[in-house]
Amino acid sequence: MSRLDSETKRKLREMGVSSLVDAFEVQDDTLTLGMVFEERVKLAVDDAHATFTHAKVEGLIRRAGLRYPNADLRRVDMLERRGLDRGVIAQLGTCQFITRQQNVVFQGFTGSGKSYLGSALAKQACQHRYRAHYIRMPDLEETWAAARDKPGGKEKWLRKYSTFTLLVIDEWLLDQPDDSVRGMLLELLERRYDATSTVFCTQYAKKDWHQRLGSGVHADAIMDRIVHNTLWIETGEVNMREHTATAS
């Protein structure tokens, strides 16, 4: 198959398929010698699609706002010592919990690697081409406070945060929420319930959540939308920040 002429390449680029043009350009004649037309086209399309997929995944990861952009579930250190089940971590990596609209809680002491695990899980979701977003609870509250006083701000904010396929909330319940934040959490989790997945990274055990949520009807309702379809994973007592600092 001869090379594409300049006019054909111009038209393809104009149609937004530059990656296909590039795939044809880099085809090695010695490797494709003897291939029929259909085979060379298929090879070029496969290469162009791989480039497109990689670019899409990279874009999803970039927009997810990960605390640890290089986090990787396959490189979680000291699994056994931390009491983490290798099989459970591997299962999370398949992202089947997202298709089941399940939530995940990473609960453990300060420095036990919760933020890393939350970032790694969000990144894995991006690699499965899901829209994921990472945010610390104090920052979530701050964006809510900024939005709620603007015309239509509440609805726009809720629409944004309810539609991420995976939302990672780090430092969950670090500060006890006030009435406005409790109302926001109830509405947000109601919209996400049975439709999307949420990851909570927290140092507080489940038994402490109700009290930190104010112990009232809002606390009941918020807990009800979290606890029934959630994977609870304890991240142990090993201080991974200390371990990393010592290792380096």
C-alpha positions in Angstrom: 0.0 0.0 0.0 1.5 3.3 -1.0 1.8 6.3 1.3 -1.2 8.6 1.8 -0.9 11.7 -0.4 -0.8 15.1 1.2 -4.4 16.0 0.3 -5.8 12.8 1.8 -3.8 13.5 5.0 -5.1 17.1 5.1 -8.7 15.8 4.9 -8.2 13.2 7.6 -6.6 15.8 9.9 -9.5 18.2 9.2 -11.9 15.5 10.3 -10.1 15.1 13.6 -8.4 11.8 13.0 -4.8 12.9 13.1 -3.8 9.9 15.1 -4.9 7.7 12.2 -2.7 9.7 9.8 0.2 9.4 12.2 -0.3 5.6 12.5 -0.1 5.3 8.7 3.0 7.5 8.6 5.0 5.4 11.1 4.1 2.0 9.6 7.2 0.1 8.8 7.2 -1.1 5.2 9.5 -4.0 6.0 7.1 -5.3 8.7 3.9 -4.7 6.7 5.3 -6.1 3.4 2.9 -8.6 1.9 -0.1 -7.4 4.1 -3.3 -6.9 2.2 -5.0 -3.5 2.3 -7.5 -4.4 5.0 -4.8 -5.7 7.3 -2.7 -2.5 7.0 -5.8 -0.4 7.7 -6.7 -2.6 10.7 -3.2 -2.2 12.1 -3.3 1.6 11.6 -6.7 1.8 13.3 -5.5 -0.3 16.2 -2.5 1.9 16.7 -4.6 5.1 16.4 -7.2 3.7 18.9 -4.5 2.9 21.4 -3.2 6.5 21.2 -6.7 7.8 21.6 -7.4 5.6 24.6 -4.1 6.6 26.3 -4.8 10.3 25.8 -8.3 9.9 27.2 -7.1 8.1 30.2 -4.3 10.6 30.8 -6.9 13.4 30.6 -9.2 11.7 33.1 -6.3 11.2 35.6 -5.2 14.8 35.2 -8.7 16.1 35.9 -9.3 13.8 38.9 -7.1 16.1 41.1 -5.3 13.2 42.8 -3.3 13.9 45.9 -0.9 11.2 44.7 -0.9 11.1 40.9 1.6 8.3 40.8 -0.3 6.1 43.2 -0.8 2.5 42.0 -2.8 -0.3 43.6 -0.2 -2.8 42.3 2.5 -1.1 44.3 0.9 -0.9 47.8 3.7 -1.6 50.3 3.7 -3.9 53.3 0.2 -5.4 52.7 0.5 -8.2 55.2 2.1 -6.2 57.9 -0.7 -3.6 57.6 -3.4 -6.3 57.6 -4.5 -5.6 54.1 -5.9 -8.5 52.1 -4.0 -8.8 48.8 -7.1 -10.4 47.2 -9.4 -7.6 48.3 -7.0 -5.0 46.9 -6.8 -6.9 43.6 -10.6 -7.2 43.5 -10.8 -3.4 44.0 -8.5 -3.0 41.0 -11.0 -4.6 38.7 -13.4 -1.7 39.5 -16.3 -4.2 39.7 -17.5 -2.4 42.8 -18.2 0.7 40.6 -20.4 -1.4 38.3 -22.2 -2.6 41.4 -22.5 1.0 42.8 -20.8 0.0 46.0 -18.9 2.4 48.3 -15.5 1.8 49.9 -14.3 3.0 53.3 -10.5 3.1 54.1 -10.3 3.5 57.8 -7.1 3.6 59.9 -4.7 5.7 61.9 -3.1 8.9 60.7 -0.4 8.2 58.2 -1.6 4.6 57.5 -1.8 5.2 53.7 -5.6 6.0 53.3 -5.0 8.9 51.0 -2.6 6.9 48.8 -5.2 4.1 48.6 -7.9 6.5 47.7 -5.8 8.1 45.0 -4.7 4.7 43.6 -8.4 3.6 43.5 -9.4 6.8 41.7 -6.6 6.4 39.2 -7.6 2.8 38.6 -11.1 4.0 37.9 -9.7 6.5 35.3 -7.8 3.7 33.7 -11.2 1.9 33.3 -12.4 5.2 31.7 -14.6 6.2 34.6 -14.9 9.9 35.7 -13.3 10.1 39.1 -12.5 12.9 41.5 -10.5 13.2 44.7 -11.2 15.9 47.3 -10.4 16.4 51.0 -13.5 16.9 53.2 -12.3 20.4 54.3 -12.0 21.4 50.6 -15.4 19.9 49.8 -16.9 22.0 52.6 -15.1 25.1 51.3 -16.4 24.7 47.8 -19.9 24.2 49.1 -19.7 27.4 51.2 -18.6 29.3 48.1 -21.4 27.9 46.0 -24.4 28.0 48.2 -24.7 31.8 48.3 -24.7 32.2 44.5 -27.9 32.2 42.4 -28.4 28.5 41.4 -25.1 27.7 43.1 -26.3 24.9 45.3 -27.9 23.0 42.5 -24.9 23.4 40.2 -22.6 22.3 42.9 -24.7 19.2 43.7 -25.0 18.3 40.1 -21.2 18.5 39.7 -20.3 16.3 42.7 -23.2 13.8 42.3 -22.3 12.9 38.7 -18.7 11.7 39.2 -18.8 8.0 38.7 -16.3 7.7 41.6 -15.9 10.4 44.2 -13.1 10.0 46.8 -13.7 12.0 50.0 -10.5 12.1 52.0 -10.2 13.2 55.7 -13.9 12.2 56.0 -15.4 13.7 59.3 -12.0 15.2 60.2 -14.1 18.2 61.5 -17.7 17.8 62.8 -20.0 19.2 60.1 -22.4 22.0 60.9 -26.1 22.0 59.9 -25.4 23.4 56.4 -22.8 20.7 55.7 -24.9 17.9 57.1 -27.8 19.0 54.8 -25.4 19.1 51.9 -24.0 15.6 52.7 -27.5 14.2 52.9 -28.5 15.6 49.5 -25.2 14.7 47.9 -25.3 11.1 49.1 -28.9 10.7 48.3 -28.2 11.6 44.7 -25.2 9.3 44.6 -27.0 6.4 46.3 -27.5 3.3 44.1 -26.1 5.3 41.1 -22.4 5.9 41.7 -19.6 4.9 44.1 -18.0 6.9 46.8 -14.8 6.2 48.7 -14.4 7.6 52.2 -10.9 7.8 53.7 -11.1 8.4 57.5 -9.4 7.8 60.8 -12.8 7.3 62.5 -14.3 3.8 63.0 -17.9 3.3 61.9 -19.1 3.4 65.6 -18.0 7.0 65.8 -19.6 8.3 62.6 -23.1 8.9 64.0 -21.9 11.1 66.9 -19.5 13.1 64.6 -22.5 13.6 62.2 -24.4 15.3 65.0 -26.4 12.2 66.4 -29.7 13.5 65.0 -32.0 12.6 62.1 -29.5 13.9 59.5 -26.9 11.6 61.0 -29.4 8.7 60.7 -30.2 9.5 57.1 -26.6 10.0 56.0 -25.5 6.7 57.7 -28.4 4.9 56.0 -27.1 6.0 52.6 -23.6 4.7 53.3 -23.5 1.6 55.4 -25.7 -0.9 53.5 -23.6 -1.3 50.3 -20.1 -0.5 51.4 -16.7 -2.4 51.6 -15.0 -1.5 54.9 -11.2 -1.9 54.8 -9.0 -1.2 57.7 -5.6 0.2 56.8 -3.9 -0.7 60.1 -1.6 1.1 62.5 1.7 1.3 60.5 2.6 4.9 59.8 3.5 4.8 56.1 4.8 8.4 56.1 7.3 7.3 58.8 8.2 4.2 56.9 8.7 6.1 53.6 10.8 8.7 55.3 13.0 6.0 56.9 13.3 4.1 53.6 14.5 7.1 51.7 
